[in-house]
């Protein structure tokens, strides 16, 4: 791929990955929204206690909605057009990503935390 970078994309660091991605993508499209607002609109705050699922011997406690929930909620806002796509074929996924970037279209990707080198090994999981 010989694409030019998205030089006009302004990335702002965020506290939460999905609400940060939502805010950055919407701001890029001219919709001024803070990460906190994206988190609220996306109903990102959630509490779950699942004693039957154990991580390191402790019951699972979660304070966030499932991955993708915030973006799905934001996509319901009138005038917001976004779509999600899943791939089984890595080459097809890469080709579509390359094509979007070639067209200077910013893309949000959902990946797992398992392979992040800075994430503590004990907390790595696939989702």
C-alpha positions in Angstrom: 0.0 0.0 0.0 1.3 3.4 -0.9 -1.4 5.5 0.9 -0.9 9.0 2.2 -1.7 9.4 5.9 -4.8 11.1 7.2 -3.0 14.4 7.9 -6.2 16.2 9.0 -7.2 13.6 11.6 -6.8 14.9 15.1 -6.3 12.1 17.6 -7.1 13.0 21.2 -6.0 10.6 24.0 -8.9 9.2 25.9 -9.7 7.4 29.1 -11.7 4.6 27.5 -10.9 3.0 24.2 -14.4 2.8 22.6 -15.8 6.2 23.8 -12.5 7.8 22.7 -12.7 6.3 19.2 -16.3 7.4 18.9 -15.4 11.0 20.0 -12.4 11.2 17.7 -14.3 9.9 14.7 -17.3 12.2 15.2 -15.0 15.2 15.8 -13.3 14.4 12.5 -16.7 14.5 10.8 -17.4 18.0 12.3 -19.6 16.8 15.2 -18.1 18.3 18.3 -18.4 15.8 21.1 -16.3 15.1 24.1 -15.3 11.6 25.1 -17.4 11.9 28.3 -20.5 12.8 26.2 -19.8 9.8 23.9 -19.5 7.6 26.9 -22.8 8.9 28.3 -24.7 8.6 25.0 -23.3 5.2 24.5 -24.5 4.1 28.0 -21.0 3.0 28.7 -21.4 2.7 32.5 -22.5 -0.7 33.5 -22.1 -3.0 36.5 -22.1 -6.7 36.5 -21.1 -9.3 39.1 -20.7 -12.8 37.7 -19.6 -15.2 40.5 -19.7 -18.2 38.1 -17.0 -16.7 35.9 -13.6 -16.6 37.6 -10.5 -14.7 36.6 -7.4 -15.5 38.7 -9.7 -17.2 41.2 -11.9 -14.2 41.7 -15.5 -13.6 40.6 -15.8 -11.4 37.5 -16.8 -7.9 38.3 -17.3 -5.5 35.3 -18.0 -1.8 35.1 -18.4 -1.5 31.4 -20.7 -2.6 28.7 -19.7 -5.2 26.2 -17.3 -4.2 23.4 -19.2 -2.4 20.6 -22.1 -1.3 22.7 -21.1 2.4 22.9 -20.7 2.6 19.1 -24.0 0.8 18.5 -25.8 3.3 20.8 -24.2 6.3 19.1 -25.1 4.9 15.6 -28.8 5.2 16.6 -28.5 9.1 16.7 -30.3 10.6 13.7 -27.7 11.8 11.1 -24.9 9.5 12.3 -24.0 7.0 9.7 -21.6 4.3 10.6 -21.4 0.6 10.0 -19.5 -2.3 11.5 -18.1 -5.2 9.6 -16.6 -8.4 10.8 -14.1 -10.5 8.8 -13.0 -14.1 8.9 -10.4 -13.6 6.3 -7.4 -11.6 7.4 -6.4 -10.7 3.8 -9.8 -9.4 3.0 -9.9 -7.3 6.2 -6.5 -5.8 5.4 -7.5 -5.1 1.8 -10.7 -3.2 3.0 -8.7 -1.3 5.7 -6.1 -0.3 3.1 -8.8 0.8 0.7 -10.5 3.0 3.3 -7.2 4.5 4.4 -6.2 5.1 0.7 -9.5 7.1 0.4 -8.5 9.1 3.6 -11.4 7.5 5.5 -10.6 7.1 9.2 -11.4 3.7 10.6 -11.9 2.4 14.1 -10.8 -1.2 14.7 -11.9 -3.5 17.5 -9.1 -5.8 18.6 -8.4 -7.8 21.7 -6.1 -6.9 24.6 -4.4 -10.3 24.6 -1.4 -9.3 22.5 -0.9 -5.8 23.9 2.7 -5.9 25.4 1.9 -3.3 28.0 -1.2 -5.1 29.3 -0.4 -7.2 32.4 -0.3 -10.9 31.5 -2.7 -11.9 34.3 -5.4 -9.7 32.8 -5.0 -10.6 29.1 -8.0 -12.3 27.5 -9.6 -12.6 24.1 -12.9 -10.9 23.3 
